[in-house]
Amino acid sequence: MAEDVKAPAPPPPPEGEKKPAAAAPVATATSVGATAKAAAPAKPSGPVPVPWTSALVEKYRSQYGSGLEALTYLGQNYLSVDRSMIPDILRLLRDEEQFDYCVDVTAVHYPKREKQFEVLWILYSFPRNERMRVKTQITDGDSIASCVSIWPTANWLEREVYDMFGIQFDGHPDLKRLLLPDGWKGHPLRKDYGILQQDKEWVQINLGIESGQ
């Protein structure tokens, strides 16, 4: 049988000279793009409101029907009600459910909606150690009933909403601006009021200077 003949090994490199390294694989645009696309994580979906059920909800849903929607969002319970239910539902929550403290009255402006403004009452019950919200939607130019007769602290809160959004509260004892001076034009927390906008005419007449904006 013939013996296997092995090829001679290559001679070692000269002294002091390094052996050339193997060439690294070249990444192509296609492979890089495919890797990046595969590595991109899916965008997580955010939290959404879910139905809120309780004895309180069932009690007032049986009374108001479709005019009341109960939801919870990140642990925050709220009733979304028809404008006609204000202030009756607020008075019932104070008298029957012990929500004796009106923490805040505020609003949000959604200029693309048919009903542009969402008015929000944040309530707290000391006996129940519980917080809840009531909100309703109104169109631009609509007014809404004041709740100063229910919680006197709403006086200043409603004035701030009037000042910043231009929302009128029917029955308020002294509805006038709270933060801006009387005669100021515009309502700064509306989305159609520019962030640098000022009433240049008021500044000129009352301060005798040109607006700094």
C-alpha positions in Angstrom: 0.0 0.0 0.0 1.4 3.4 -0.9 2.0 5.7 2.0 0.1 9.1 2.2 2.4 11.9 1.2 1.9 15.1 3.3 2.5 18.5 1.8 5.4 20.3 3.4 4.5 22.9 6.0 5.1 26.5 5.0 8.3 28.1 6.2 8.0 30.2 9.4 8.0 34.0 8.9 11.3 35.8 9.3 12.2 36.7 12.9 10.4 39.8 14.1 7.7 39.6 11.5 4.1 38.7 12.6 1.9 36.3 10.9 -0.8 38.1 8.9 -4.2 37.9 10.7 -7.2 36.4 8.9 -9.4 39.0 7.2 -12.5 40.0 9.2 -15.8 39.4 7.5 -17.1 42.5 5.8 -20.6 43.7 7.0 -22.9 44.7 4.2 -25.6 47.3 4.3 -28.2 44.6 3.9 -26.9 42.6 6.8 -26.6 45.6 9.1 -30.1 46.8 8.2 -31.5 43.3 8.8 -29.8 43.1 12.2 -31.0 46.5 13.2 -34.6 45.8 12.1 -34.6 42.5 14.0 -33.2 44.1 17.1 -35.8 47.0 17.3 -38.2 46.2 20.1 -41.9 46.4 19.6 -43.4 49.7 20.8 -45.3 49.0 24.1 -48.9 49.9 24.2 -49.8 52.6 26.8 -52.4 52.3 29.6 -56.0 52.9 28.7 -59.1 53.6 30.8 -61.1 50.6 31.8 -64.6 50.4 33.3 -65.0 51.2 36.9 -67.5 49.2 38.9 -68.6 49.9 42.5 -71.7 50.2 44.6 -71.4 54.0 44.1 -71.3 53.7 40.4 -74.3 51.3 40.2 -76.3 53.6 42.4 -75.9 56.6 40.2 -76.0 54.7 36.9 -79.4 53.4 37.8 -80.4 57.0 38.4 -78.8 58.7 35.4 -78.5 55.9 32.9 -76.5 56.7 29.7 -75.7 60.2 31.0 -73.0 58.7 33.2 -69.9 56.7 32.4 -67.6 55.3 35.1 -64.0 54.6 34.2 -60.7 54.1 36.0 -57.2 55.0 34.7 -54.0 54.1 36.5 -55.9 53.8 39.7 -57.8 57.1 39.3 -61.5 56.7 39.4 -63.7 59.2 37.6 -67.3 59.8 36.4 -67.8 61.2 32.9 -71.2 62.9 33.0 -73.4 65.0 30.8 -73.2 68.7 31.2 -76.8 68.9 32.4 -76.0 66.8 35.5 -73.7 69.5 36.9 -74.1 70.6 39.7 -76.7 68.0 40.8 -74.2 65.0 40.7 -71.6 67.1 42.6 -74.1 67.9 45.3 -75.1 64.3 45.7 -71.5 63.2 45.9 -71.0 65.7 48.8 -74.2 65.0 50.6 -74.6 61.2 50.1 -71.0 60.0 49.5 -69.1 62.4 51.9 -66.9 63.9 49.2 -66.6 67.0 51.4 -63.5 68.6 49.9 -63.2 70.0 46.3 -59.4 69.7 45.7 -59.5 71.5 42.3 -61.5 72.6 39.4 -59.6 72.7 36.1 -60.1 72.3 32.3 -58.4 70.9 29.2 -58.7 72.4 25.7 -59.0 70.0 22.7 -59.3 72.4 19.8 -60.0 69.6 17.2 -63.0 68.2 19.1 -66.6 69.3 18.5 -66.8 69.8 22.3 -63.5 71.6 22.8 -63.4 71.8 26.5 -63.3 69.2 29.3 -64.1 70.6 32.7 -62.8 68.5 35.6 -63.6 68.5 39.4 -61.2 66.6 41.7 -62.9 65.6 44.9 -61.7 64.1 48.1 -63.6 62.4 51.0 -61.9 62.7 54.4 -64.3 60.1 56.0 -63.7 57.6 53.2 -60.1 58.6 52.6 -60.9 58.4 48.9 -60.3 60.5 45.8 -62.4 60.7 42.7 -62.9 62.9 39.6 -65.9 64.2 37.8 -65.7 65.5 34.3 -67.9 66.8 31.5 -67.4 68.2 28.0 -68.7 71.6 26.7 -68.5 73.4 23.4 -66.6 76.7 23.0 -68.9 79.5 24.3 -71.0 77.3 26.5 -71.3 78.0 30.2 -71.6 75.6 33.1 -73.2 75.8 36.5 -71.0 77.0 39.4 -70.4 74.8 42.4 -69.5 77.6 44.8 -72.7 76.9 46.7 -71.5 73.3 47.2 -67.9 74.0 48.1 -67.0 77.6 48.8 -63.4 77.0 47.9 -64.5 76.6 44.3 -64.8 80.4 44.1 -61.2 80.9 43.4 -60.8 77.7 41.4 -63.6 78.6 39.0 -62.1 82.1 38.6 -58.8 80.6 37.5 -60.5 78.4 34.9 -62.4 81.5 33.6 -59.1 83.4 33.5 -57.0 80.8 31.8 -59.7 79.2 29.5 -62.5 81.7 29.2 -65.2 79.3 30.5 -68.2 81.0 32.2 -69.6 79.6 35.4 -73.3 80.4 35.8 -74.2 81.5 39.4 -70.6 82.4 40.4 -70.8 85.3 42.9 -67.9 87.4 41.4 -66.6 85.8 38.2 -63.5 87.8 37.2 -59.9 87.2 36.3 -57.7 85.8 39.1 -54.1 85.8 37.7 -54.2 88.3 34.8 -55.4 91.9 35.1 -58.9 93.0 34.2 -59.1 94.0 30.6 -56.5 91.5 29.4 -57.4 89.9 26.0 -57.2 86.2 25.6 -56.9 83.1 27.8 -53.4 81.6 28.0 -54.1 77.9 28.6 -56.2 77.6 25.4 -54.2 75.7 22.8 -54.8 78.5 20.3 -53.0 81.0 22.5 -49.3 81.1 21.5 -46.8 80.4 24.2 -45.1 83.8 23.7 -48.3 85.6 23.0 -49.1 88.7 25.1 -51.8 91.4 25.1 -49.5 94.0 23.5 -52.2 96.7 23.7 -52.7 96.2 27.4 -48.9 96.3 28.0 -48.6 99.5 26.0 -51.5 101.3 27.6 -50.9 100.2 31.2 -47.2 99.9 31.4 -46.2 102.4 28.8 -43.7 100.0 27.2 -43.5 97.8 24.1 -44.1 94.1 24.7 -40.9 92.2 25.4 -42.1 89.3 23.3 
